[in-house]
Amino acid sequence: MSITLGKRAFEAISRYMLREFTASYNFLAMSCTLRNMGLANCAEWCLGRSEDNHRRAMEVFHHLENRGVKFKLAPIPVSRQDWRAPLHIFEEVYRQEQELSGMVSVVYESAVADKDYIMQQFVANFFEDHSKSELNSMNLLNRLRKMQSSDIGVFEFDAELKLIL
């Protein structure tokens, strides 16, 4: 049985799902880069974020599937992998989290416009996740900015991340 899904909500949730998969892959690439820099705890933190983004993307996938929606997955864009410093990675982490938070709002607004109450309820669950992720990434970025003036500071930042893993 298929449950109707509004066109705007479907397009918005499809873009959001692709962005979550892309973010998951980006975090995986960041993890590899950080590990190569000798920052194992930062790498593990990014790996955890990769898993979180993948989990959310799969929740969307299953939601659409359970509603009987027929869809095709778009290809995941190639991830950037040329970061030169941990600061550049954490700046991108913060931008990525801001973008995802904004996309959740767009999905919700599209579901409201389509009067898709099921989608509204489903997406509402993502707001808290994203607001926490965005705040956490902002705090980590600000902390790294203060510590990154020396190599020792970067390794101290890495050691601190082990405490929140």
Secondary structure, DSSP 8 states (H G I E B T S, - for coil): ------HHHHHHHHHHHHHHHHHHHHHHHHHHHHHHTT-HHHHHHHHHHHHHHHHHHHHHHHHHHHTT----------------SHHHHHHHHHHHHHHHHHHHHHHHHHHHHTT-HHHHHHHHHHHHHHHHHHHHHHHHHHHHHHHTTSHHHHHHHHHHHHHH-
